[in-house]
Amino acid sequence: MKKIIAIDIDGVITLEDLGPDFDKAVPNPEAIRLINKLYDEGNTIVLWTARGVFRHKDVWNITRQQLKNWG
C-alpha cells in the first residue's frame, strides 16, 4: 500500500539539527537512501521543517539547493 510520509529535514535528512545554522547542515546519506527508496516505491514524501520560522527568514532557496545537491 502506498503511503504519504512526512519527514523532517533537520536531524533526519541532516545528521543533526544545527538550529539557525541550517546552511552548515551535513547530509545523512543513509536517511537519504531510505527516503529515495520509499519514493521510488511510489510513496508520497512530504518534507517538513521549521527552518526560518523564528528568524522570519525565507530559507526556501537554501533548503532547495541543499536537497538538490544531496540527491
Rosetta constraint file for C-alpha pairs under 8 A:
AtomPair CA 2 CA 41 HARMONIC 7.77 0.50
AtomPair CA 2 CA 42 HARMONIC 6.12 0.50
AtomPair CA 2 CA 43 HARMONIC 5.01 0.50
AtomPair CA 2 CA 44 HARMONIC 7.69 0.50
AtomPair CA 3 CA 43 HARMONIC 5.05 0.50
AtomPair CA 3 CA 44 HARMONIC 6.24 0.50
AtomPair CA 4 CA 43 HARMONIC 5.97 0.50
AtomPair CA 4 CA 44 HARMONIC 4.66 0.50
AtomPair CA 4 CA 45 HARMONIC 6.02 0.50
AtomPair CA 4 CA 46 HARMONIC 7.16 0.50
AtomPair CA 5 CA 43 HARMONIC 7.20 0.50
AtomPair CA 5 CA 44 HARMONIC 6.12 0.50
AtomPair CA 5 CA 45 HARMONIC 5.03 0.50
AtomPair CA 5 CA 46 HARMONIC 5.97 0.50
AtomPair CA 6 CA 45 HARMONIC 5.99 0.50
AtomPair CA 6 CA 46 HARMONIC 4.53 0.50
AtomPair CA 6 CA 47 HARMONIC 5.74 0.50
AtomPair CA 6 CA 48 HARMONIC 6.23 0.50
AtomPair CA 7 CA 12 HARMONIC 7.35 0.50
AtomPair CA 7 CA 13 HARMONIC 8.00 0.50
AtomPair CA 7 CA 45 HARMONIC 7.22 0.50
AtomPair CA 7 CA 46 HARMONIC 6.17 0.50
AtomPair CA 7 CA 47 HARMONIC 5.01 0.50
AtomPair CA 7 CA 48 HARMONIC 5.52 0.50
AtomPair CA 8 CA 12 HARMONIC 5.94 0.50
AtomPair CA 8 CA 13 HARMONIC 7.07 0.50
AtomPair CA 8 CA 47 HARMONIC 5.84 0.50
AtomPair CA 8 CA 48 HARMONIC 4.50 0.50
AtomPair CA 8 CA 49 HARMONIC 5.49 0.50
AtomPair CA 9 CA 13 HARMONIC 4.88 0.50
AtomPair CA 9 CA 14 HARMONIC 6.29 0.50
AtomPair CA 9 CA 47 HARMONIC 6.54 0.50
AtomPair CA 9 CA 48 HARMONIC 6.30 0.50
AtomPair CA 9 CA 49 HARMONIC 5.80 0.50
AtomPair CA 10 CA 14 HARMONIC 5.17 0.50
AtomPair CA 10 CA 15 HARMONIC 7.46 0.50
AtomPair CA 10 CA 16 HARMONIC 6.20 0.50
AtomPair CA 10 CA 17 HARMONIC 4.73 0.50
AtomPair CA 10 CA 18 HARMONIC 7.44 0.50
AtomPair CA 10 CA 22 HARMONIC 7.65 0.50
AtomPair CA 10 CA 25 HARMONIC 7.85 0.50
AtomPair CA 10 CA 49 HARMONIC 7.21 0.50
AtomPair CA 11 CA 15 HARMONIC 5.40 0.50
AtomPair CA 11 CA 16 HARMONIC 4.15 0.50
AtomPair CA 11 CA 17 HARMONIC 4.57 0.50
AtomPair CA 12 CA 16 HARMONIC 7.24 0.50
AtomPair CA 12 CA 28 HARMONIC 7.16 0.50
AtomPair CA 12 CA 31 HARMONIC 6.73 0.50
AtomPair CA 13 CA 27 HARMONIC 6.00 0.50
AtomPair CA 13 CA 28 HARMONIC 5.36 0.50
AtomPair CA 13 CA 29 HARMONIC 7.84 0.50
AtomPair CA 13 CA 31 HARMONIC 5.77 0.50
AtomPair CA 13 CA 32 HARMONIC 6.10 0.50
AtomPair CA 14 CA 25 HARMONIC 6.12 0.50
AtomPair CA 14 CA 26 HARMONIC 5.41 0.50
AtomPair CA 14 CA 27 HARMONIC 4.28 0.50
AtomPair CA 14 CA 28 HARMONIC 4.88 0.50
AtomPair CA 15 CA 25 HARMONIC 7.50 0.50
AtomPair CA 15 CA 26 HARMONIC 5.85 0.50
AtomPair CA 15 CA 27 HARMONIC 5.81 0.50
AtomPair CA 15 CA 28 HARMONIC 4.93 0.50
AtomPair CA 16 CA 25 HARMONIC 7.38 0.50
AtomPair CA 16 CA 26 HARMONIC 7.53 0.50
AtomPair CA 17 CA 22 HARMONIC 7.51 0.50
AtomPair CA 17 CA 25 HARMONIC 7.65 0.50
AtomPair CA 18 CA 22 HARMONIC 5.69 0.50
AtomPair CA 18 CA 24 HARMONIC 7.67 0.50
AtomPair CA 18 CA 25 HARMONIC 6.74 0.50
AtomPair CA 20 CA 51 HARMONIC 7.47 0.50
AtomPair CA 20 CA 52 HARMONIC 7.46 0.50
AtomPair CA 20 CA 55 HARMONIC 7.92 0.50
AtomPair CA 21 CA 25 HARMONIC 7.25 0.50
AtomPair CA 22 CA 51 HARMONIC 7.53 0.50
AtomPair CA 23 CA 62 HARMONIC 6.93 0.50
AtomPair CA 23 CA 63 HARMONIC 7.86 0.50
AtomPair CA 27 CA 32 HARMONIC 7.86 0.50
AtomPair CA 27 CA 70 HARMONIC 6.62 0.50
AtomPair CA 28 CA 32 HARMONIC 6.25 0.50
AtomPair CA 29 CA 33 HARMONIC 6.12 0.50
AtomPair CA 30 CA 34 HARMONIC 6.37 0.50
AtomPair CA 31 CA 35 HARMONIC 6.11 0.50
AtomPair CA 32 CA 36 HARMONIC 6.06 0.50
AtomPair CA 32 CA 70 HARMONIC 7.86 0.50
AtomPair CA 32 CA 71 HARMONIC 7.43 0.50
AtomPair CA 33 CA 37 HARMONIC 6.12 0.50
AtomPair CA 34 CA 38 HARMONIC 6.21 0.50
AtomPair CA 35 CA 39 HARMONIC 6.21 0.50
AtomPair CA 35 CA 45 HARMONIC 7.69 0.50
AtomPair CA 36 CA 40 HARMONIC 6.02 0.50
AtomPair CA 37 CA 41 HARMONIC 6.21 0.50
AtomPair CA 38 CA 42 HARMONIC 6.83 0.50
AtomPair CA 38 CA 43 HARMONIC 5.75 0.50
AtomPair CA 38 CA 45 HARMONIC 7.94 0.50
AtomPair CA 39 CA 43 HARMONIC 4.90 0.50
AtomPair CA 39 CA 44 HARMONIC 6.21 0.50
AtomPair CA 39 CA 45 HARMONIC 6.42 0.50
AtomPair CA 51 CA 59 HARMONIC 6.73 0.50
AtomPair CA 52 CA 56 HARMONIC 5.55 0.50
AtomPair CA 52 CA 57 HARMONIC 4.89 0.50
AtomPair CA 52 CA 58 HARMONIC 6.15 0.50
AtomPair CA 52 CA 59 HARMONIC 5.93 0.50
AtomPair CA 53 CA 57 HARMONIC 7.00 0.50
AtomPair CA 59 CA 63 HARMONIC 6.07 0.50
AtomPair CA 60 CA 64 HARMONIC 5.89 0.50
AtomPair CA 61 CA 65 HARMONIC 6.09 0.50
AtomPair CA 62 CA 66 HARMONIC 6.22 0.50
AtomPair CA 63 CA 67 HARMONIC 6.21 0.50
AtomPair CA 64 CA 68 HARMONIC 6.17 0.50
AtomPair CA 65 CA 69 HARMONIC 6.07 0.50
AtomPair CA 66 CA 70 HARMONIC 6.11 0.50
AtomPair CA 67 CA 71 HARMONIC 6.14 0.50
